């Protein structure tokens, strides 16, 4: 279930996602990059990094994923994913997104016990819509006087790139902002953990993913890759596997829990 934040938070939070599993079977989950960072709030402690016995904190922030991360969930669980606008991680925690790229940070370490009540709500089966209303209030108190001119620059550039489906050259960004390519790269890496070029590639990939889901079986991968701005199908396949660990056909066979969160068979 995907729920939008309060309107005044839409510049900082893309959406909330509520997920639950009542069964006892072990599930393989994969989080892959969509250009965003975020927060996972869970009432359980049965999440593990795939391929190890390393337990993942019950609630954690995740930095900009380098590609994808695999987890296993042993038994029943309920969780809320707070999917941030890419730059919000920097604004909220005052940390360089570049320094925490591809990392998991315990929410308890970052915010002490401030998320404990939300974890307890999930454990007690509270309606997730009510929990998300409380989360809207929680995040709102962080925003007073937080945004500055650099925050606004990154937000405007992000919207410009989204509008153009990621197909924006360095020269076009220089003309749009009045800043040099290197200056924008430094700002982007600090706020988003990646360069404008990498973010443009992620936007293009997710544009292809949306077309793939909408046209499954009716359009060839080659046609959809061209419509998404890829020069050839082999470039698309390489980019797709690098970011998701799957081919487009394999991706279609997964269970989509969210735009960048899937269950593997």
N, C-alpha and C positions, 0 to 999 in steps of 0.2 A: 504494500500500500504506500503510495507516494503522496505526500501532503506538502503544499506550498507554505512558506513562512508568512508572517505578517508582512503587509506591503512595504512597510518602512525598513524591513530587514532584507528585502529581495536583492539589494546591492551587495549584501554580505553573505547570504545563505541561499544556495540554489534551490534546495528542497530538503525535506525530511523523508526518510524511508523507514517504514516499520516492517520487520521481518520476524516470523516465528516458525518454530517447528515443534510439533507436539509429540513426534515419534521418538523412538530410542535408537534408531539406526545412526551410524556414523556418516556424516556428510562431508564431501570435499567441495570446498568453496574457493573461488578465485576472485580477487580484486585486481582490476587492471586499470591503467591510467586513462583518465578522461580530462586531464589538465587541472583537476581539482584536488584539494586536500580535504580533510574532514575529521570527524569525530565519531567513534563507535561507542554507544552506551549499551551495556548489557548487564543483566542481573545475575548472569551465571559465570562460572569459571571453567567452562569446558571447551574453550577455544585453544587450539594449539597451532604453532607454525608447522606446516606440512613437512613431513619427512624427519621430524624430530619430536622430542618429548618436551620441548620448550613451551610452557604455558604462556599464552598471550594475556595481558591484563584484561580484567573484565570490562574496563572502559579505557579507551586509548585514542590519542590523536594519531593520524597517519600523515606523514609528509608526502610531498610529490612523489608518486611511485615512478621508479625508473622504467618499469615495464609492467610486471604483474607480481602479485604475492598470493601464495596458496595457504589455505588454512584447513584444518579439520575441526568439525564440531561433533563432539561425542554426546549424543542424546539430545533431549529437548532444549530449546533455547528461545529467547525472545530478545530482540535488540532494536535500537533506533540508530540509524545512520544519519548524521547531520552532514550534508554535503555542502562544503563551503564554496563560495566564489574563490577562485585561485589565490587571490591576494589576502583573504581574510585571516589566514593562519598567521601572517606577519602582524596584522593589525591587532588580533586578539591576544597573542602570546608575546608579542614584541621580540620575535625570533626571526633571524634570517631564514627564509625558506630554503636557500641553498645549503645551509648548514644541517638541516634536518631532512634533506631529500632522501626518500626511500627508507625513512626510519619510522619506528613505532615508539610513541612517547606515552608512558602511563599517565592517564588523566589525573590520578592521585598525586603524582610527582609535580604536574604542571599547575593543578588547581586545588591541591589539598583534598578536602572532603566535600567540595562544593557540588559535586555531581552525585553524591551518595543518595540523596532523596529520589533522584530519577531512577537510579538502579533499584531502589526499594520499591518504587511504583511498578517497575517492570516485573519484579519478582511476585508482587501481590496481584498482578493481573489487571491493573488499572487501565482504563480505556486509553489507548495510545494517543487519541486526539486531545485528551485532557493533559497528558504528559507534554505534548508538543505545545500546547498553549502556555504551560509553565516554562518550557524552554524558550519560547519567544520572549517572555518577560526576562528570563535569565540573560539572554544575549543582548537584549535592549539596553541593559544597564552598563554594558561594556562600551557602548557606542558614543556616548556623550563626549564630544570634542575629540574623538579619536582620529577621524579622517583628516589628512593633510593634503598638500598639493601633489606630493608624489603618489599617494594613494589614488587620488583622482586621475592622475596621468595614466596609471596602469589600468584603471577601470575603463577609461575612455578608449585606450588602445585595444583592450580586450574586446570591447563591443564592436569596434571597427573591424577587427579580425574575424569575429563571429559573423558579422554582416556579410563579409566577403568569403565565408566558408574556408578560412585559413589561407586562401590563395592571395597572399600579400607579400610583395618583395621588400627587401631591406630598404631599397630606394623609396618605395611608396610610404613606408613607415617614417622615414626621415622627412619626407615632404609633409606628411600628415601631422607630425609632432614638432618639427623644427629642431629635433635633437639628432646627434650622430648615431650611427649604428652601434658603436661601442658603448655610448652612454645608455642607450635603451637596453642593451644586453645586460649591463650591470644592474640597472633598475629591475629588469624582469627576473634575473636570477635571485636578487634579494627578496622580491615580493612573491615570486611564483616558483622559484627553484629551477627554472628552465629558461632557455633563450626564446626570443620571439619566433625564431625559425622552428624550434622543436614544438612550441605551442601551436603554431600554424599546422604542423604535420598532424598533431593530435586532433585538432578541429576537423581537418580533412578526413582523417580516419573515421571519426564518429559520424561525419556526414555520410560516408560510405556505409557504415553499420546501419544507420537509419534507413537508407535506401535498400539495403540488403533485406532488412526485416519487412519493409513495406512491399517489396517486389519478389519475395522468395518464390522461386519456381517459374516466374514469368519473365524475368530478364536475366541475361547472362552476366556472370561476374565481370567479364571484360567490358561490357557496356556500362555497367554500374561504376566500374573503376574509372572509366573515361569521364562519366558524368560527375565524378567526385574530384576530378582534377589530376588524376594520376596519368603519367605519360604512357604507361603500359601495365599489363596485368601482373607481370613478374615483380615489378616494383611494389605494387599493392600487396601481393602475397607476402613478400619479405617484410614490409612494414607491419602488416596485420599480425604475422607470427611473432615479430619482435615485441609487439605491445601486448598481445593477448595470449601468446603461447599456442595458438590454434590457427588452423586454416579457416577461411570463411564458412566452408561446409561443416566443419567440426563445430564452429560457433553456433550455427543454426540448430544443432542437435542438443545444445545445452539448455538448462532451465534458467531463464533470465529473472534474477531476483531484483535487479536494478539495472540502470543503464551501463554500469561498469562493474557489476557484481553478479557472478554466475555460479551455478551449481554444476560440477563436473560429474559425468557418469562414471 
